[in-house]
Amino acid sequence: MKGSLANSVCFMNNVYIYSGNFADLLDLVFFLITTKRKPFDIVREQDVEIRLLEERIRPIYQEVNTKKKWDKIVGKENTFLCQMAFRSTYTHKELAIYYYLLNALKYWEHTKDMRRLKCVNKILELAHYVRHETHKMKGFLRFKEMKNQWLYAEMEPENDILELLVPHFKKRLKEEYWVIKDVKRGLFAFYDRENVRIFSDNEVKQLDILEDETEKQIEKLWQTFFRTIAISERKNLRCQQNFMPKKYWKYLIEMEDTNEENT
C-alpha cells in the first residue's frame, strides 16, 4: 500500500504558478529552464484550481530584468512574438511561451521558421491574432465628447490590446484629453496631453461620462451620412461583417440602428 502511494506521488503533474504579468512569466520560464524543470502547465495565481494528481508550485527565485536578458539570448523578435501572444485569451499561452523560448535558445532567429513545432505555430498564430485585432480596433474605436471636454471611448476586444492602442491615439489625438475603457477587463487608459496612465476599475472611483449637448446631434449627422452614402442595391451584409465583425458593432455609432433592430 505504501509503495503504491509512493509511486502515485512520483507521477504528480507539476503546475507552476506566477503572478499574472509578463515580466514574472519570463522570470519563471528562465528559472524553469536553468533548473531543468519541465512544467505540466503554467497558470496565473487567480486561475489556480485544485485537480487530482496535480501539484501547485510557486517557486522562489530572484527577480531580474529578464526581458532584456531574453532579448540578448534569443533575439528581440522572439521575445516580441511571445509578448504579443501573452496578450491573447488562449488558455495555455504560458506553456506555449515556455516551449517557444526553450526552442529559441537552440534556433535563435530561425525559431519562427520552425513551423513543424507546435509551439512555434501556436505563438505565431496568437501574435498575429493580437496584432490583427489591434489594427482593426484603431479604425473601430469611436470617441464621444464629454461635458468635461474629454474624449471617451469604450471597447470589448477579445485580446488585451489597450496598451497597444495607446501609442496610435497618443500620436493622432496628441492635443486632446481622452479616455479609452476596456469594458471586458475593467481597464482605463487616461491621456492628459503628455502622459498615458493605465488604471483598473478599483482605482477609478467615479468617471463623469455625461455626453456633451451637441454630441448626440453630431452622432445623428454621422448616422445620416452613413445611411445616405450606402447603396441599398449593393448591400452585402456578409461582406460587411468580414471587414467589420459583428462583435464590434455594440460601440459603433453608425451601427446603433442595426443593434436596436437585433435586440
Order of alpha helices (4+ residues) and beta strands (2+ residues): alpha-beta-alpha-beta-beta-alpha-alpha-alpha-alpha-beta-beta-alpha-beta-beta-beta-alpha-alpha-alpha
